[in-house]
Amino acid sequence: MPYTPDLDRLLTPGARFTDEHGAYVIEAHPVGEIVLPTGQVVGCDPLVCPEADPFTVTVPPGRHPARAWVAVVTRDGAEVDRRVAALELVVHDEPAVRWELAVVGDQDASSLGADDYFGYGVDAGTGTLADPAALSVLEGWDYEQVEEVFIPAELPADPVPGLITAVLDEATGANVVTVTSGWGDGCYGTWIGRAADGRVTSFVTDFMVVPDEAAPR
């Protein structure tokens, strides 16, 4: 079975984690809605790989709320940093009873060991969960267009680092919501929550900010 983070704890406002560097207190922040005209979901760094394949699990097309889970880093009782610990696309706002690794194409999660997972690569410090309809538009943009919309001179920092929202497909309203990817570049997995009846509750990308003794090393 592949690695699965403790998402039930991570997705809890006020949850507190500690390590030798300090304490991490979780805040939940709504970041608007993600419009999915096709019902397909892509997790990617949209500034580097907007052509990424969608996950194999689909959801009802429409507008779905999203949340950024921000870790407030404190040392000696003072806030010293804020990092996006996770990005969540909410499909049904109810508790998940189990989590499964999101996969694309012919990826087989059952082939992975306990320390392994599939994820998407980040090279521009940015993550998103979006519909291919929006990302296909972004794929056709030149660098100047991308820079104008998604790479401002100063990125938003508080309360959600790197939060930028832009409608890219005017016909459908498909948009891209970006946040900074935790500590920066890396490979980040996305997990799908399911309710007791099997319905999808959410997609969650874990940016591996908070300490997790079970995390791959």
C-alpha positions in Angstrom: 0.0 0.0 0.0 1.3 3.5 -0.8 2.2 6.2 1.7 -0.8 8.2 2.9 -0.4 11.3 5.1 -2.5 11.9 8.2 -4.9 14.1 6.3 -7.6 13.9 9.0 -5.3 15.7 11.3 -3.8 18.0 8.7 -7.3 19.2 7.6 -8.2 20.3 11.1 -8.3 24.0 12.0 -6.1 24.6 15.0 -4.1 21.4 14.7 -0.6 21.8 16.1 2.5 20.1 14.9 6.0 20.5 16.3 9.6 19.7 15.4 13.1 21.0 16.2 12.4 24.1 14.0 9.2 25.3 15.8 5.5 24.8 15.9 3.0 24.7 13.0 -0.6 25.7 13.6 -3.1 25.0 10.9 -5.6 27.6 9.5 -8.3 26.9 6.9 -8.9 29.6 4.3 -11.5 29.6 1.6 -10.0 30.4 -1.8 -13.1 30.7 -3.9 -14.5 28.2 -6.3 -12.8 26.0 -8.9 -14.8 25.7 -12.1 -14.7 22.2 -13.6 -16.7 22.2 -16.9 -15.5 18.7 -17.8 -15.5 17.2 -14.3 -11.8 16.2 -14.7 -9.2 17.3 -12.2 -5.6 18.0 -12.9 -3.0 18.5 -10.2 0.1 20.3 -11.5 2.5 23.2 -11.4 0.5 25.3 -14.0 3.5 27.6 -14.7 5.6 24.7 -15.8 3.4 21.8 -16.8 -0.2 22.9 -17.7 -0.4 19.9 -20.1 -0.4 17.4 -17.3 -2.8 14.5 -17.5 -6.0 14.5 -15.4 -6.6 12.1 -12.5 -8.5 9.0 -13.4 -11.3 9.8 -10.9 -13.8 12.4 -12.1 -16.4 14.5 -10.3 -19.7 16.1 -11.3 -19.0 19.1 -13.6 -19.7 22.5 -12.0 -18.3 24.9 -9.4 -16.6 23.5 -6.4 -15.3 25.4 -3.3 -11.6 25.2 -2.5 -9.6 25.7 0.7 -6.0 26.4 1.4 -4.7 24.9 4.6 -2.0 27.2 5.9 0.6 26.3 8.4 1.5 29.2 10.6 5.1 28.6 11.7 5.9 30.0 15.2 9.1 30.1 17.3 9.1 31.2 20.9 5.5 32.1 20.5 6.0 34.5 17.6 4.9 34.0 14.0 7.9 33.7 11.7 6.5 32.2 8.5 3.3 31.1 6.7 3.3 28.2 4.3 0.5 26.5 2.3 0.4 23.0 3.8 -2.4 21.7 1.5 -4.8 22.7 -1.2 -8.3 21.1 -1.1 -10.9 20.9 -3.8 -14.2 20.2 -2.0 -16.7 18.0 -3.9 -19.0 17.0 -1.0 -18.4 18.9 2.2 -18.6 15.9 4.6 -15.9 13.9 6.5 -13.9 11.4 4.5 -13.8 7.9 6.0 -10.9 6.8 3.8 -8.2 8.3 1.5 -6.8 6.9 -1.7 -3.9 8.2 -3.8 -4.9 10.1 -6.9 -3.4 8.6 -10.1 -3.2 9.4 -13.7 -3.0 7.2 -16.8 -1.9 3.7 -16.1 -0.3 4.4 -12.7 -1.1 1.6 -10.3 -1.1 2.6 -6.6 -1.2 -1.0 -5.5 2.3 -1.5 -6.9 3.8 1.1 -4.5 5.5 0.4 -1.2 4.6 2.0 2.1 7.1 4.9 1.6 6.1 5.6 -2.0 3.5 7.7 -3.7 2.8 9.3 -7.1 2.8 13.1 -7.3 3.4 16.0 -9.7 6.6 17.8 -10.0 6.9 21.5 -9.0 9.6 23.7 -10.5 8.1 27.1 -10.1 7.0 26.9 -6.5 3.3 26.8 -7.5 0.5 24.3 -7.3 -3.1 24.0 -8.5 -6.1 21.7 -8.9 -7.9 22.7 -12.1 -9.9 21.5 -15.1 -8.1 20.7 -18.4 -10.3 23.2 -20.1 -8.6 26.0 -18.2 -5.1 24.5 -18.4 -5.3 24.0 -22.1 -5.7 27.8 -22.5 -2.7 28.4 -20.3 -0.7 26.0 -22.4 -1.1 28.3 -25.3 0.0 31.5 -23.5 3.4 33.0 -24.0 5.7 33.8 -21.1 4.6 37.5 -21.0 1.0 36.5 -20.6 1.8 34.0 -17.8 4.0 36.6 -16.1 1.4 39.3 -16.2 -1.3 37.1 -14.5 0.5 34.6 -12.3 4.0 36.1 -11.6 3.4 39.6 -10.1 6.3 41.6 -8.7 5.1 40.7 -5.2 3.1 37.6 -4.5 0.3 37.7 -2.0 1.6 36.4 1.4 -1.2 36.8 4.0 -3.4 35.0 4.7 -2.7 32.5 1.8 0.8 32.7 0.3 0.8 32.9 -3.5 -3.0 32.9 -3.9 -3.9 34.0 -7.4 -7.2 33.3 -9.3 -7.8 33.8 -13.0 -10.6 32.8 -15.4 -8.8 31.4 -18.4 -11.7 30.0 -20.5 -14.4 32.7 -20.8 -16.8 30.4 -22.5 -17.1 27.9 -19.6 -15.7 30.0 -16.7 -12.9 27.5 -16.1 -10.3 29.0 -13.9 -6.9 28.4 -12.3 -6.4 29.0 -8.6 -2.7 28.9 -7.6 -1.0 28.8 -4.2 2.7 28.5 -3.3 3.7 24.9 -2.9 4.7 24.6 0.7 8.5 25.1 1.0 8.9 25.3 -2.7 9.8 22.9 -5.5 9.4 19.1 -5.1 7.1 16.2 -5.9 3.7 16.4 -4.2 1.0 13.8 -4.0 -2.8 14.3 -4.2 -5.2 12.1 -2.3 -8.9 11.6 -2.8 -11.3 11.4 0.2 -14.3 9.2 0.1 -17.5 9.2 2.3 -18.9 6.0 3.8 -21.1 5.6 0.7 -18.1 5.8 -1.7 -18.8 9.3 -2.9 -15.8 11.6 -3.5 -15.5 14.2 -0.7 -12.4 16.1 -1.9 -9.1 16.1 -3.6 -6.2 17.2 -1.4 -2.6 18.0 -2.4 -0.3 17.7 0.5 2.7 20.0 0.2 4.6 18.2 3.0 5.1 21.2 5.3 4.2 19.9 8.7 6.2 17.1 10.4 5.0 13.6 9.7 6.9 10.7 11.2 5.5 8.4 8.5 6.5 10.6 5.6 8.9 9.2 3.0 12.5 10.4 3.6 
